[in-house]
Structures are given as structure tokens and as C-alpha cells.
């Protein structure tokens, strides 16, 4: 019964948001960095936060620290979608939200470990935020990541309330129905990608906390390795070429595939999701998860380098890239 009510509620909330977004002209208009060419409803990813809020209200405010941190992050991110906020305010909110969201899990660690933890997670959060660049990427990729955690929770090791994960999956499917299209009806906005990033990090921490003796605390990043590798390698590429790594751009591998190679959005989004799914399946099957993660990461680095080498060699990159 809960899942039926949750599904109906999430669908209705998304449709209400569409109505309000149209009424108040909340749209994403294309610019020189965009991978789309028409105005599209913006901020529909707020449904991820609303889904967590619905879960919390129906489950006695479960995971209160996480909910408070997520709420602050969602509010600031949504306001930033509507009217860009100062970068220092966004960064401060992200640092505070991460620290507060995981306070119940990390308050016993040393101060230097806490600082390192927060900085690394904020970095991952922003890499996940890149995902709203093309149709279907956030929905397809997050479906694989969160779906993997749902499988682990059901079949391998219970580390979080399964209704929490499945509520998130329902929200992803609802959003994906409108976004995973050749002509997307909506984009998630930062409120969606940032919120989903924090949800994924929450699941990662809960998973690691439930398996303290397995030695997989770092290797569990394998669950988001495809996009993590793309983000980090793109930052490294821009840094080594002397460009501002904080400046907005569209130089990720997936953006190059869409904008320069003209590969359809959904093919690229589906390809990223499928590759991550295969990596996740392998992770669950092998015994030495740290070695597996290292090999997978090395393979992605080589593939990334070869991709841009051949693109550059064949003149498929912009002159200033």
C-alpha cells in the first residue's frame, strides 16, 4: 500500500510542479554551453527532495540529520536555479549540508578526517551535479546506481530502510519518464542533480558503515566510477592545459559525444548507465573489490585518454578545447 500511495503522490507532485513552472515561466533557456536548443521546464528534479520529504513524513522523520542537510541543500540549489547566487554561498551550503547530513555517522572521527571527508564529498557532489547536461543522463545513471543499492539491501546486506531506496527509485522513474526523451519535457536543474548526489553519498556511507570489516570503504566509489572518472579527468585535462577549472564549460566526454560527434543524447546517457551497470555487476561478483576497483578505474582512464586522442586527431574538437 505504501508504494502505491508514494507513486501516486510523487506523480501528482511532479505534475503540480510542471503547472507552476509553466505559469511562472521557470525554464532553462539554451546558451553557448548548452547541449539543447529550446527552452525546457527547469527544476523538475525537486521531485527527488519531495520524495525524501514524503518518506520522512510517513516514517517518523527517519534519518533526521540527513533530512535537514538535504533540505538546506535543496532550498539553496533551487533558488540558485532561479536566480544565481554567489559561489561562496553555494559552497558554504554544500559544506554545511554534507557535514550535517552525515554527522550521526562521522562525529567520532578526528577533526582532520572530518575536514577531508567533507571536502571530498563536496567535490563528488559537484561532479554528480554535472550530470544534468544532456537528456536522460541523470535519470538513467541514477537508476543504475540507486538500483544497485536496492539490490544489495534486498539480497546481500540490509544497510538502510528499503522503503527509503525504493521511494527514491520511484522518483527517478517519474522524473525519467519526462526527461529520458529525444525532446525532454523538463530538466532537473541543480536542485535535482545536487540532491540526488547527496542521496547517493548517503547510501554509500550507510553501506560502508554496515560493512566495517570488509575493507571496501574506498572501493565502494566503484558504484559511481564512470561519472566520477569523467569528472575528475576532465578537471585534470583543463588544469594541465592551463584553463580555469572553475569556469563553466562543456568538455566532458559525454558532452563531446553529443555536441561534437553528434551522437543522440539518449544513446550517450544509456551507454553511461549500461557501462556503470556492468561495472557494478562485476563489483558484486568479485572477491577482491579493491583490486577490481583499481583495474576498472585504470581502464576508464585509458579509455578516456584514447577517446580524446582520436577526437583531437580527427579534428572533432573545437579549436579552443
Secondary structure as the mmCIF struct_conf table of DSSP 4:
data_model
#
loop_
_struct_conf.conf_type_id
_struct_conf.id
_struct_conf.beg_label_comp_id
_struct_conf.beg_label_asym_id
_struct_conf.beg_label_seq_id
_struct_conf.end_label_comp_id
_struct_conf.end_label_asym_id
_struct_conf.end_label_seq_id
HELX_RH_AL_P HELX_RH_AL_P1 UNK A 2 UNK A 23
TURN_TY1_P TURN_TY1_P1 UNK A 24 UNK A 25
STRN STRN1 UNK A 27 UNK A 28
TURN_TY1_P TURN_TY1_P2 UNK A 32 UNK A 33
BEND BEND1 UNK A 35 UNK A 35
BEND BEND2 UNK A 38 UNK A 38
STRN STRN2 UNK A 40 UNK A 41
TURN_TY1_P TURN_TY1_P3 UNK A 44 UNK A 45
HELX_RH_AL_P HELX_RH_AL_P2 UNK A 46 UNK A 58
TURN_TY1_P TURN_TY1_P4 UNK A 59 UNK A 60
BEND BEND3 UNK A 61 UNK A 61
BEND BEND4 UNK A 63 UNK A 63
HELX_RH_AL_P HELX_RH_AL_P3 UNK A 64 UNK A 82
BEND BEND5 UNK A 83 UNK A 83
HELX_LH_PP_P HELX_LH_PP_P1 UNK A 84 UNK A 86
HELX_RH_AL_P HELX_RH_AL_P4 UNK A 87 UNK A 101
TURN_TY1_P TURN_TY1_P5 UNK A 102 UNK A 102
HELX_RH_AL_P HELX_RH_AL_P5 UNK A 103 UNK A 106
TURN_TY1_P TURN_TY1_P6 UNK A 107 UNK A 108
BEND BEND6 UNK A 109 UNK A 109
HELX_RH_AL_P HELX_RH_AL_P6 UNK A 111 UNK A 129
HELX_RH_3T_P HELX_RH_3T_P1 UNK A 130 UNK A 133
BEND BEND7 UNK A 134 UNK A 134
TURN_TY1_P TURN_TY1_P7 UNK A 135 UNK A 136
HELX_RH_AL_P HELX_RH_AL_P7 UNK A 137 UNK A 151
HELX_RH_PI_P HELX_RH_PI_P1 UNK A 152 UNK A 156
BEND BEND8 UNK A 160 UNK A 160
HELX_RH_AL_P HELX_RH_AL_P8 UNK A 162 UNK A 179
BEND BEND9 UNK A 180 UNK A 181
TURN_TY1_P TURN_TY1_P8 UNK A 182 UNK A 183
BEND BEND10 UNK A 185 UNK A 185
STRN STRN3 UNK A 186 UNK A 186
HELX_RH_AL_P HELX_RH_AL_P9 UNK A 189 UNK A 210
TURN_TY1_P TURN_TY1_P9 UNK A 211 UNK A 213
BEND BEND11 UNK A 214 UNK A 215
TURN_TY1_P TURN_TY1_P10 UNK A 217 UNK A 218
HELX_RH_3T_P HELX_RH_3T_P2 UNK A 219 UNK A 224
HELX_RH_AL_P HELX_RH_AL_P10 UNK A 225 UNK A 240
TURN_TY1_P TURN_TY1_P11 UNK A 241 UNK A 242
TURN_TY1_P TURN_TY1_P12 UNK A 245 UNK A 246
BEND BEND12 UNK A 247 UNK A 247
BEND BEND13 UNK A 252 UNK A 252
HELX_RH_AL_P HELX_RH_AL_P11 UNK A 253 UNK A 259
TURN_TY1_P TURN_TY1_P13 UNK A 260 UNK A 260
BEND BEND14 UNK A 261 UNK A 261
HELX_RH_AL_P HELX_RH_AL_P12 UNK A 265 UNK A 285
BEND BEND15 UNK A 287 UNK A 287
HELX_RH_AL_P HELX_RH_AL_P13 UNK A 289 UNK A 313
TURN_TY1_P TURN_TY1_P14 UNK A 314 UNK A 315
BEND BEND16 UNK A 317 UNK A 317
TURN_TY1_P TURN_TY1_P15 UNK A 319 UNK A 320
#
